[in-house]
Amino acid sequence: MSTTKEVKDKLSTKVKTGIKPSPYKNVQDLLKRMAPEIQRALPKHLDADRIARIALTEMRKNPKLLNCSNTSLLGAIMTAAQLGLEPGALGHVYLIPYYNSKTKSMEVQLQIGYKGMLDLVRRSGEITSISAHTVHENDEFEFEYGLAEKLRHIPNISQDRGEITAVYAVAHFKDGGYSFLVMSKGDVEKIRKRSKSPNFGPWVTDYDAMARKTAIKQLCKYLPISVEIQKAIAADETTKRGISQDMVEDIPDETDWEVIQANYESVPEENETNDKEEEEGTKNVEVEKVEKAEVTSNSISTVKKIYRALESMSKDEKKRKMNEIKEKYNVKSLALLSEEQAKEALKSLE
């Protein structure tokens, strides 16, 4: 067992050698310091300790959030709390890390999920029920707009339903009326591609739910819902850097980011090098393309070293090694490795 003097000496040594606390510890300390201000801005049924636990849990699940600014992370958590939505397994909201090309830093954007969108609309008091469904190529589906609107959908549950072809949302009003909106797969894809996370996050892990949420959000433009609910829905896909008793109204949306992971087209395919480029003597094509990709600044140098190490291998060996690394860390491209993962991968090649 260490004596008190030994512990003090170890702490003193850490200070002298410049060892810094971990990002996780920094955020933990920040939440403690900010607890009184956070509490003042929270609804009465929530407390600052619970918000801190939620934030820390999300960071453990998605370590990339640790690279984001503390203000945007806290702003996203606070906005979710004031909306009465909670990040986590329920799928109410998602915290998405982005690269802010303006400030050259990582930020967090709040994305409302399908269940969160349902919850917000149902609070309006004007809607008795609202739902959304995906249509697949083997389903029976027909709809018609105009003076005699109709919507008919019979899902084919006796066999493979096939690919998604459309999605629709239906809302029933308390006066007995209803409204519906149908979107084609192409319509959904246009919105997905404009999203700040088209190729990662919920659009990849929960595509059906995000498609249904998209239909509901579009339908909401035509529903008799309160201004408060409209403002709450408008908080979707926003970034807040501040704390207020009204996060939606008082804190502006500062989303002006470029995606760090979504544009896979700017990341090398990695399976093979373009023959024409090789003939022209283009050096290290993959590395040059990675430099153009929006990857985190603390990992790009290590990723470039990985590519250089791979260049010394034969084509087949290079392909095999790349696939091994991508499979191990579950990434589509080596450029999407975290700094820790990139270092491990580089070490395995030495």
NUZA-552006 format. One record per residue: residue in three letters; x, y, z of N, C-alpha, C in turn. Coordinates in steps of 0.05 Angstrom, whole numbers, padded with zeros to 5 digits, always signed. Atoms other than C-alpha are relative to their C-alpha. Layout:
ALAXYZXYZXYZ;...
END
This chain:
MET+00017-00024+00000+00000+00000+00000+00018+00025+00000;SER-00016-00024+00002+00027+00068-00019-00005+00018+00024;THR+00003-00020-00022+00040+00119+00036-00010+00026-00012;THR+00009-00026+00009+00012+00189+00033+00022+00015-00014;LYS-00023-00014+00013+00081+00216+00016+00005-00011-00028;GLU-00005+00012+00027+00089+00166-00042-00021+00010-00020;VAL+00022-00010+00018+00021+00187-00071+00006+00028-00008;LYS-00006-00028+00006+00040+00260-00066+00023+00003-00019;ASP-00024+00000+00018+00107+00246-00099-00008-00008-00028;LYS+00009+00008+00027+00072+00210-00157-00015+00022-00014;LEU+00015-00022+00012+00024+00267-00167+00018+00023-00008;SER-00019-00022+00006+00081+00317-00164+00015-00007-00026;THR-00015+00009+00024+00119+00276-00216-00017+00004-00025;LYS+00018-00002+00023+00058+00275-00262-00002+00030-00009;VAL+00002-00028+00007+00053+00351-00258+00025+00010-00013;LYS-00026-00009+00010+00127+00361-00271+00004-00011-00029;THR-00004+00012+00026+00126+00314-00331-00021+00009-00020;GLY+00020-00012+00019+00067+00351-00361-00022-00019-00008;ILE+00022+00018+00006+00017+00293-00359-00027+00014+00005;LYS+00025-00015-00001-00051+00323-00374-00023-00020+00006;PRO+00023+00017-00004-00118+00296-00350-00013-00007-00026;SER+00013+00010+00024-00158+00256-00401-00023+00019-00008;PRO+00023-00016+00009-00211+00291-00444-00026-00007+00015;TYR+00024+00009-00016-00264+00249-00407+00000+00014+00027;LYS-00003-00012-00026-00238+00276-00341-00006+00030-00002;ASN+00004-00028+00004-00238+00347-00368-00030+00007-00001;VAL+00028-00005+00003-00311+00343-00388-00015-00006+00026;GLN+00012+00007-00026-00329+00310-00322+00003+00023+00020;ASP-00005-00023-00018-00297+00368-00284-00016+00024-00009;LEU+00016-00023+00010-00331+00419-00329-00029-00002+00008;LEU+00027+00004-00008-00399+00389-00315-00005+00006+00030;LYS+00002-00005-00028-00386+00393-00241+00000+00030+00006;ARG-00002-00029-00004-00365+00466-00245-00025+00015-00010;MET+00022-00013+00012-00424+00484-00289-00027-00009+00012;ALA+00025+00011-00011-00476+00446-00247-00020+00021+00008;PRO+00021-00020-00008-00509+00508-00216-00013+00014-00024;GLU+00011-00014+00023-00517+00543-00283-00017-00019-00017;ILE+00015+00020+00014-00541+00479-00316-00027-00004+00014;GLN+00024+00005-00015-00592+00469-00261-00021+00023-00004;ARG+00018-00023+00004-00621+00539-00271-00014-00001-00027;ALA+00011+00001+00027-00633+00525-00344-00017-00025-00006;LEU+00015+00025+00004-00665+00456-00335-00029+00002+00009;PRO+00027+00002-00010-00738+00439-00328+00000-00011+00028;LYS+00000+00007-00028-00759+00427-00256+00003-00030+00005;HIS-00001+00029-00005-00765+00351-00264+00027-00012-00006;LEU-00027+00010+00006-00692+00345-00285+00021+00013+00018;ASP-00021-00012-00016-00628+00356-00246+00027-00002-00014;ALA-00025-00002+00013-00557+00373-00265+00016-00026+00001;ASP-00015+00025-00002-00529+00307-00240-00009-00020-00021;ARG+00010+00019+00020-00574+00268-00287+00010+00008-00028;ILE-00010-00010+00026-00553+00312-00346+00029-00008-00003;ALA-00029+00007+00001-00480+00299-00328+00003-00030-00006;ARG-00002+00029+00004-00492+00224-00326-00006-00007-00029;ILE+00007+00005+00028-00526+00226-00394+00023+00007-00019;ALA-00022-00009+00017-00469+00266-00425+00024-00019+00001;LEU-00023+00018-00003-00415+00220-00397-00006-00028-00012;THR+00007+00025+00012-00453+00158-00419+00002+00001-00030;GLU-00002-00003+00029-00458+00185-00490+00029+00000-00010;MET-00028-00001+00007-00384+00199-00491+00013-00028+00002;ARG-00011+00027-00001-00368+00128-00469-00009-00017-00024;LYS+00010+00015+00023-00412+00101-00525+00012+00010-00026;ASN-00012-00011+00025-00383+00148-00577+00024+00018+00008;PRO-00024-00016-00009-00312+00170-00558+00007+00023-00018;LYS-00005-00023+00017-00310+00217-00618-00011+00026+00012;LEU+00011-00024-00013-00352+00265-00576+00020+00013+00018;LEU-00021-00011-00017-00291+00274-00532+00018+00020-00015;ASN-00016-00019+00016-00257+00310-00590-00015+00025-00006;CYS+00017-00024+00006-00315+00360-00595+00003+00021+00022;SER-00001-00022-00019-00319+00427-00561-00020-00006+00023;ASN+00017+00005-00023-00347+00423-00491-00026+00016-00001;THR+00024-00018+00001-00395+00481-00505-00022-00012-00018;SER+00020+00012+00018-00428+00446-00564-00012-00026+00011;LEU+00010+00025-00012-00433+00380-00527-00021+00006+00021;LEU+00018-00007-00021-00465+00413-00468-00025+00013-00011;GLY+00023-00012+00012-00510+00454-00513-00019-00020-00012;ALA+00017+00022+00011-00536+00391-00548-00015-00014+00022;ILE+00012+00014-00022-00549+00356-00482-00022+00017+00012;MET+00020-00018-00012-00585+00418-00454-00024+00003-00018;THR+00022-00002+00018-00627+00426-00516-00018-00024+00001;ALA+00015+00025-00002-00648+00353-00513-00016+00000+00026;ALA+00013+00000-00026-00665+00360-00439-00024+00018+00000;GLN+00022-00019+00000-00708+00422-00449-00023-00009-00019;LEU+00021+00011+00018-00745+00387-00506-00013-00024+00012;GLY+00012+00024-00013-00759+00329-00459+00008-00025-00015;LEU-00010+00024+00015-00719+00281-00503+00027-00008+00011;GLU-00024+00010-00012-00662+00238-00480+00017-00017-00019;PRO-00018+00017+00017-00602+00211-00519+00002-00028+00012;GLY-00003+00027-00011-00593+00136-00512-00015-00020-00016;ALA+00012+00023+00014-00625+00070-00529-00028+00005-00011;LEU+00027-00005+00009-00695+00099-00537-00001+00012-00028;GLY-00001-00012+00027-00674+00134-00602-00015+00026-00002;HIS+00013-00026+00000-00705+00201-00582+00017+00021-00015;VAL-00019-00019+00013-00644+00242-00602+00027-00013-00003;TYR-00028+00009+00004-00573+00230-00628+00019+00024+00002;LEU-00021-00020-00001-00510+00269-00614+00021-00007-00022;ILE-00017+00006+00023-00470+00274-00679+00025+00018+00000;PRO-00024-00016+00001-00397+00297-00680+00006+00010-00029;TYR-00006-00012+00026-00378+00344-00738+00025+00016+00002;TYR-00023-00017+00002-00318+00382-00761-00008+00028-00009;ASN+00007-00028+00006-00328+00458-00760+00023+00012-00017;SER-00021-00011+00017-00288+00483-00820+00005+00029+00005;LYS-00004-00029-00005-00297+00554-00796+00019+00004+00024;THR-00017-00003-00024-00266+00546-00727+00022-00021+00002;LYS-00020+00022+00000-00224+00485-00745-00002-00017+00025;SER+00003+00016-00024-00253+00446-00688-00024-00019-00003;MET+00022+00018+00001-00301+00389-00675-00023+00011+00016;GLU+00023-00010-00014-00372+00406-00654-00021-00023+00001;VAL+00021+00020-00002-00435+00367-00635-00026+00012-00011;GLN+00026-00008+00010-00501+00371-00672-00021-00019+00011;LEU+00023+00016-00010-00568+00348-00644-00017-00009-00023;GLN+00018+00011+00020-00609+00302-00688-00023-00013+00015;ILE+00023+00013-00012-00680+00285-00667-00006-00026-00015;GLY+00006+00025+00012-00697+00212-00680-00030-00003-00006;TYR+00028+00006+00007-00762+00180-00704-00018+00001+00024;LYS+00017+00001-00024-00789+00167-00634-00002+00028+00013;GLY+00000-00027-00011-00769+00237-00612-00019+00018-00015;MET+00018-00016+00016-00806+00268-00670-00029-00007+00005;LEU+00027+00008-00007-00868+00227-00655-00009+00013+00027;ASP+00006-00010-00027-00865+00249-00582-00007+00030-00001;LEU+00004-00029+00002-00860+00323-00600-00027+00006-00012;VAL+00025-00006+00014-00919+00322-00648-00024-00007+00017;ARG+00023+00009-00017-00964+00284-00600-00006+00019+00022;ARG+00004-00020-00022-00954+00339-00548-00018+00023-00009;SER+00014-00023+00010-00990+00389-00592-00029+00002+00010;GLY+00027+00000-00010-01059+00368-00567-00020+00000-00023;GLU+00018+00000+00023-01088+00375-00638+00001-00027-00015;ILE-00004+00025+00014-01064+00307-00661-00007-00024+00018;THR+00008+00023-00016-01098+00244-00635+00019-00024-00005;SER-00019+00021+00006-01049+00197-00670+00016+00008-00025;ILE-00017-00005+00023-00991+00201-00718+00019-00024-00003;SER-00017+00023+00004-00950+00146-00750+00013+00002-00028;ALA-00013+00000+00026-00903+00132-00808+00009-00028-00006;HIS-00007+00027+00008-00887+00070-00848+00016+00000-00026;THR-00015+00003+00024-00839+00047-00901-00015-00019-00019;VAL+00013+00017+00020-00865+00016-00966+00023-00014-00015;HIS-00020+00016+00013-00826-00041-00998-00010-00010-00027;GLU+00007+00006+00028-00825-00065-01070-00020-00023-00002;ASN+00019+00023+00001-00865-00129-01054-00026+00005+00015;ASP+00025-00007-00013-00920-00093-01015-00021+00009-00020;GLU+00021-00013+00015-00987-00072-01042-00004+00028+00010;PHE+00001-00028-00008-00989+00003-01042-00011+00018-00022;GLU+00010-00019+00018-01030+00057-01075-00010+00025+00015;PHE+00010-00024-00013-01047+00129-01059-00008+00020-00021;GLU+00010-00020+00019-01081+00188-01091-00005+00026+00015;TYR+00006-00027-00010-01082+00263-01076-00023+00012-00016;GLY+00021-00013+00015-01137+00310-01096-00025+00003+00017;LEU+00026-00004-00014-01211+00319-01077-00008-00026+00014;ALA+00007+00025-00013-01218+00245-01060+00026-00015+00006;GLU-00026+00012-00008-01152+00228-01026-00004-00029+00010;LYS+00001+00027-00011-01138+00155-01011+00028-00010+00004;LEU-00026+00013-00005-01081+00114-00983-00005-00029+00008;ARG+00004+00028-00006-01078+00039-00982+00027-00014-00001;HIS-00026+00014-00003-01018-00003-00958-00004-00027+00013;ILE+00001+00027-00012-01016-00078-00947+00028-00011-00001;PRO-00027+00011-00001-00946-00100-00925+00000-00030-00007;ASN-00003+00028+00007-00924-00167-00954+00017-00014+00021;ILE-00015+00013-00022-00905-00206-00892+00004-00029-00004;SER-00003+00028+00005-00908-00274-00924+00027-00007-00014;GLN-00026+00004+00013-00841-00265-00960+00017+00024+00003;ASP-00018-00023-00002-00783-00218-00967-00013+00024-00013;ARG+00014-00023+00009-00812-00149-00974+00015+00016-00021;GLY-00016-00014+00020-00755-00125-01018+00010+00027+00010;GLU-00011-00027-00006-00723-00056-01020-00021+00020+00006;ILE+00018-00022-00005-00755+00007-00994-00004+00016-00025;THR+00006-00016+00024-00791+00045-01049-00012+00027+00008;ALA+00013-00025-00009-00828+00098-01009-00004+00000+00030;VAL+00007-00002-00028-00846+00123-00940-00023+00020+00003;TYR+00023-00019-00003-00909+00158-00915-00005+00004+00030;ALA+00008-00007-00028-00935+00192-00852-00029+00008-00001;VAL+00028-00005-00003-01007+00197-00829-00006+00012+00027;ALA+00008-00012-00025-01036+00243-00776-00031+00003+00001;HIS+00029-00003-00004-01107+00241-00748-00005+00023+00020;PHE+00006-00023-00017-01136+00305-00718-00023-00007+00020;LYS+00020+00005-00020-01180+00309-00657-00029+00006-00010;ASP+00026-00006+00011-01237+00337-00700-00010-00022-00020;GLY+00007+00022+00017-01238+00272-00740+00013+00001-00028;GLY-00014-00002+00026-01198+00296-00800+00027-00014+00000;TYR-00026+00012+00002-01132+00269-00824+00016+00013-00022;SER-00017-00010+00021-01073+00286-00867+00023-00021-00004;PHE-00022+00019+00004-01020+00243-00900+00019+00011-00021;LEU-00020-00009+00019-00957+00253-00941+00017-00024-00008;VAL-00016+00023+00011-00920+00203-00986+00025+00011-00012;MET-00026-00007+00012-00847+00208-01004+00012-00024-00014;SER-00014+00021+00014-00810+00167-01055+00027-00005+00013;LYS-00026+00005-00011-00744+00134-01037+00020+00021-00010;GLY-00017-00021+00011-00711+00186-01082-00003+00026+00016;ASP+00004-00024-00017-00743+00242-01041+00015-00001+00026;VAL-00014+00005-00026-00716+00212-00977+00030+00003-00004;GLU-00029+00000+00005-00647+00203-01008+00010+00029-00004;LYS-00008-00028+00004-00644+00277-01028+00004+00013+00027;ILE-00002-00012-00027-00656+00297-00955+00023-00013+00015;ARG-00023+00014-00014-00607+00244-00929+00026+00012-00009;LYS-00025-00010+00011-00552+00270-00975+00006+00029+00009;ARG-00005-00027-00010-00563+00341-00950+00005+00000+00030;SER-00005+00003-00028-00557+00316-00879+00030+00002+00006;LYS-00028-00001-00007-00492+00326-00841+00011-00027+00007;SER-00010+00027-00006-00487+00251-00828-00013-00020-00019;PRO+00014+00018+00018-00511+00217-00892+00011-00028-00001;ASN-00012+00026+00002-00462+00159-00888+00010-00011+00027;PHE-00006+00011-00026-00454+00149-00813-00021+00009+00020;GLY+00020-00007-00020-00495+00153-00749-00027-00013-00007;PRO+00026+00013+00003-00570+00139-00750-00009-00006-00029;TRP+00007+00006+00028-00576+00143-00826+00011-00026-00009;VAL-00011+00027+00006-00533+00080-00828-00011-00021+00018;THR+00009+00020-00019-00554+00045-00765-00030-00003+00002;ASP+00029+00001-00002-00628+00062-00767-00013+00014-00024;TYR+00009-00013+00025-00645+00079-00839-00031+00002-00001;ASP+00030+00000+00001-00719+00058-00835-00012+00022+00019;ALA+00010-00019-00020-00730+00100-00772+00005+00029-00010;MET-00007-00027+00010-00695+00161-00803-00018+00007-00024;ALA+00018-00005+00022-00737+00154-00866-00028+00007+00010;ARG+00027-00006-00011-00801+00153-00825+00000+00027+00014;LYS-00002-00026-00013-00777+00212-00784-00001+00022-00021;THR+00000-00020+00022-00764+00250-00849-00028+00005-00010;ALA+00027-00003+00009-00835+00237-00872-00017+00016+00020;ILE+00015-00014-00021-00864+00261-00806+00008+00029+00001;LYS-00009-00027-00001-00821+00323-00806-00011+00017-00024;GLN+00011-00014+00023-00844+00341-00876-00030+00004+00003;LEU+00029-00002-00004-00917+00327-00858-00007+00022+00020;CYS+00005-00020-00021-00911+00373-00797-00003+00028-00011;LYS+00002-00027+00012-00906+00433-00844-00029+00006-00006;TYR+00028-00004+00007-00980+00423-00859-00020-00006+00023;LEU+00017+00008-00022-01006+00403-00790-00006+00024+00018;PRO+00007-00022-00019-01043+00449-00740+00012-00004+00027;ILE-00014+00004-00025-00991+00446-00686+00009+00028+00011;SER-00006-00026-00013-00971+00501-00637+00027+00010-00008;VAL-00025-00013+00006-00915+00550-00646+00023-00013+00016;GLU-00020+00012-00017-00878+00518-00588+00010-00026-00011;ILE-00008+00025+00012-00879+00450-00621+00015+00004-00026;GLN-00015-00006+00025-00857+00480-00687+00029+00008+00006;LYS-00027-00008-00008-00798+00512-00652+00016-00024+00010;ALA-00014+00024-00010-00781+00446-00618+00009-00017-00023;ILE-00008+00016+00024-00781+00410-00685+00023+00014-00015;ALA-00020-00015+00013-00738+00466-00713+00028-00004+00013;ALA-00026+00004-00014-00684+00447-00662+00014-00025-00012;ASP-00013+00024+00013-00671+00384-00704+00023+00009-00017;GLU-00024-00006+00016-00602+00384-00735+00011+00028+00005;THR-00012-00026-00007-00577+00445-00698+00024-00004+00019;THR-00023-00001-00019-00514+00462-00660-00001+00024+00017;LYS+00002-00022-00019-00517+00505-00598+00026+00002+00016;ARG-00024-00004-00016-00457+00535-00563-00007+00020+00022;GLY+00008-00017-00022-00485+00563-00498-00021-00013+00016;ILE+00021+00011-00018-00534+00551-00441-00019+00022+00006;SER+00021-00019-00005-00600+00586-00432-00025-00014+00011;GLN+00025+00011-00009-00668+00576-00400-00018-00007-00023;ASP+00014+00007+00024-00694+00572-00471+00020-00004-00022;MET-00021+00007+00020-00643+00536-00514-00009+00004-00028;VAL+00010-00002+00027-00687+00537-00575-00002+00029-00009;GLU+00006-00028+00007-00705+00611-00574+00025+00017+00003;ASP-00021-00019-00007-00644+00644-00542+00027-00006-00013;ILE-00026+00007+00010-00585+00605-00569-00002-00006-00030;PRO+00003+00004+00029-00575+00610-00645+00012-00026-00009;ASP-00012+00023+00013-00561+00551-00690+00026+00008-00013;GLU-00026-00008+00011-00488+00554-00708+00011-00023-00018;THR-00008+00021+00018-00487+00495-00756+00013+00012-00025;ASP-00014-00009+00024-00435+00511-00809+00023-00019-00004;TRP-00022+00020-00001-00397+00446-00811+00003-00015-00026;GLU-00005+00020+00021-00366+00399-00861+00002-00027+00013;VAL+00000+00026-00012-00376+00326-00847+00028-00012+00000;ILE-00027+00013-00001-00314+00288-00824-00001-00028-00010;GLN+00001+00028+00008-00340+00220-00844-00018-00005-00024;ALA+00021+00006+00019-00397+00227-00893+00009-00003-00029;ASN-00007+00000+00029-00362+00241-00959+00020-00021-00006;TYR-00018+00022+00005-00333+00173-00972+00013+00002-00028;GLU-00011-00002+00027-00322+00193-01045+00027+00014+00001;SER-00025-00014-00001-00265+00238-01023+00022-00017+00014;VAL-00019+00018-00014-00232+00180-00986+00008-00022-00020;PRO-00008+00020+00020-00190+00130-01027-00015-00026+00003;GLU+00014+00025+00000-00224+00066-01047+00017-00022+00013;GLU-00019+00018-00014-00162+00028-01022+00003-00028-00012;ASN-00002+00027+00011-00176-00036-01060+00021-00001-00022;GLU-00020+00000+00021-00133-00016-01118+00007+00029-00007;THR-00009-00026+00009-00093+00043-01146-00006+00004-00029;ASN+00006-00005+00028-00115+00075-01211+00024-00004-00018;ASP-00023+00007+00017-00071+00047-01266+00011+00024-00015;LYS-00009-00023+00015-00069+00112-01305+00017+00018+00018;GLU-00016-00017-00019-00045+00150-01243+00027-00013+00005;GLU-00026+00014-00004+00009+00097-01233+00018+00005-00024;GLU-00015-00004+00024+00031+00105-01305+00012+00028-00001;GLU-00009-00028+00000+00037+00180-01296+00019+00006+00023;GLY-00020-00004-00022+00080+00169-01235-00011+00015+00023;THR+00012-00014-00023+00031+00198-01185+00009-00014+00026;LYS-00011+00012-00024+00063+00187-01117-00021+00000+00022;ASN+00017+00003-00025+00023+00160-01059-00027+00012-00005;VAL+00026-00011+00007-00045+00174-01090-00019-00001+00024;GLU+00018+00002-00023-00082+00148-01029+00005+00021+00020;VAL-00006-00020-00020-00046+00194-00982-00009+00028-00008;GLU+00008-00026+00009-00059+00255-01025-00030+00003+00002;LYS+00029-00002-00002-00133+00239-01027-00009+00001+00029;VAL+00007-00001-00028-00135+00227-00952+00004+00028+00011;GLU-00005-00028-00009-00106+00297-00942-00024+00018-00007;LYS+00023-00016+00008-00167+00324-00979-00024-00007+00016;ALA+00023+00009-00015-00215+00284-00936-00001+00016+00026;GLU+00003-00014-00025-00243+00318-00874+00002-00019+00023;VAL-00005+00017-00023-00211+00273-00822+00010+00016+00023;THR-00009-00016-00023-00192+00294-00752+00030+00005-00002;SER-00028-00008+00002-00126+00331-00748+00019-00017+00016;ASN-00018+00015-00017-00099+00287-00693+00004-00029-00010;SER-00003+00027+00010-00105+00223-00735+00012-00001-00028;ILE-00007+00001+00028-00088+00243-00806+00030-00007-00004;SER-00028+00006+00004-00012+00240-00797+00006-00030+00004;THR-00004+00029-00005-00015+00169-00769-00012-00016-00023;VAL+00013+00014+00022-00063+00148-00825+00019+00001-00024;LYS-00019-00002+00023-00013+00174-00877+00023-00019+00003;LYS-00022+00019-00005+00041+00132-00844-00008-00028-00007;ILE+00011+00027+00006-00003+00071-00851+00001-00005-00030;TYR-00001+00002+00029-00010+00084-00926+00028-00004-00010;ARG-00027+00002+00009+00064+00093-00934+00011-00028+00006;ALA-00009+00027-00007+00077+00027-00898-00012-00021-00019;LEU+00013+00019+00018+00027-00008-00943+00012+00002-00029;GLU-00010-00004+00027+00060+00020-01006+00023-00019-00006;SER-00023+00018+00004+00120-00026-00995-00008-00029-00005;MET+00010+00027+00003+00076-00088-01000-00010-00005-00029;SER+00012+00007+00026+00052-00126-01061-00029+00008-00001;LYS+00028-00009+00003-00017-00109-01088-00018-00018+00016;ASP+00018+00019-00015-00049-00172-01059+00003+00002+00030;GLU-00005-00002-00028-00015-00165-00992-00011+00026+00011;LYS+00010-00027-00008-00033-00091-00988-00031-00001+00003;LYS+00030+00002-00001-00107-00107-01003-00008-00016+00024;ARG+00007+00018-00023-00108-00163-00951+00004+00015+00026;LYS-00005-00015-00025-00077-00118-00897-00021+00021+00004;MET+00020-00021-00002-00125-00062-00912-00027-00011+00010;ASN+00025+00013-00007-00185-00108-00907+00000-00010+00029;GLU-00003+00009-00028-00159-00137-00841-00004+00024+00019;ILE+00003-00023-00018-00153-00068-00810-00028+00011+00000;LYS+00028-00011+00002-00221-00043-00835-00019-00018+00014;GLU+00019+00018-00014-00255-00106-00810+00004+00000+00030;LYS-00006-00001-00028-00220-00103-00743-00013+00024+00014;TYR+00010-00024-00013-00242-00031-00729-00027+00009-00011;ASN+00027-00005+00010-00307-00034-00768-00002+00028-00013;VAL+00001-00025+00015-00292+00025-00814+00000-00005-00030;LYS+00001+00003+00029-00304+00035-00888+00026+00008-00013;SER-00025-00009+00011-00238+00070-00899+00020+00004+00023;LEU-00020-00004-00021-00172+00074-00861+00001+00029+00009;ALA+00001-00029-00007-00181+00150-00862-00019+00006+00023;LEU+00020-00004-00021-00237+00141-00812+00008-00012+00027;LEU-00010+00010-00025-00194+00109-00758+00005+00022+00020;SER-00007-00020-00021-00187+00145-00692+00030-00001+00003;GLU-00029-00001-00004-00118+00165-00670+00011-00025+00014;GLU-00009+00024-00015-00113+00106-00621-00001-00024-00019;GLN+00002+00022+00019-00137+00057-00674+00021+00001-00021;ALA-00020-00003+00021-00090+00085-00726+00028-00008+00010;LYS-00026+00007-00012-00030+00077-00679+00002-00030+00003;GLU-00001+00029-00002-00049+00005-00665+00004-00013-00027;ALA-00002+00012+00027-00057-00010-00739+00028+00004-00011;LEU-00028-00005+00009+00010+00022-00755+00020-00018+00014;LYS-00018+00018-00015+00044-00018-00701-00001-00028-00010;SER+00003+00027+00011+00016-00082-00730+00014-00004-00026;LEU-00013+00002+00026+00049-00066-00796+00031+00002+00002;GLU-00029-00004-00004+00118-00053-00767+00014-00027+00002;
END
